[in-house]
């Protein structure tokens, strides 16, 4: 039986390096805080008793 051949990108051996700038992480952190604040305000609006 023939061995299945892997695609070319699987056979090449390149070192995987990922560089993330600190500014990108800061931006992501602010975005997460903003989403969290919006979620919390939405939950508080839904749970608050409605005024007549």
TORSE-941506 format. One record per residue (C-alpha): y, z, x; residue in one letter. Coordinates in pm, whole numbers, plus 32768, in hexadecimal, padded with zeros to 4 digits. Example, Ala and Ser with C-alpha at 12.3 -4.5 7.8 and 13.67 -1.06 7.14 Angstrom:
2
7E3E830C84CEA;7F9682CA8557S;
//
This chain:
52
800080008000X;815A7FAC807EX;825180C380C4X;838680BB7FE6X;84B5804C80AAX;85EC812280A1X;873F807E806FX;880B803D81A8X;890181598168X;87E082518164X;874E81D282ABX;888D81E28377X;88CB832D8422X;8A3D837A842DX;8AC684D78456X;8B5E854A8311X;8CB385E4834CX;8D9386588235X;8EF486C38280X;8FBE87738175X;912A87BD81B2X;91AF8913815BX;92B88875807DX;91A787D57FAAX;910189267F79X;924F89C27F17X;928888AF7E18X;912D88E07D88X;91638A577D73X;92A98A2D7CB3X;920489357BCAX;90E98A297B83X;91E18B437B3BX;92A08A5F7A4DX;916489FF7992X;90FC8B6B797EX;92508BCF78F2X;92408ABB77ECX;90E28B237786X;91488C8F776AX;927B8C3E7698X;91A78B6675B2X;90AA8C7B7581X;91BE8D767539X;92598C8B7438X;910B8C5C7388X;90B68DCE7385X;920D8E4E731CX;922E8EA371ACX;92FC8DA470EFX;94458E19705DX;94778DE26EE6X;
//
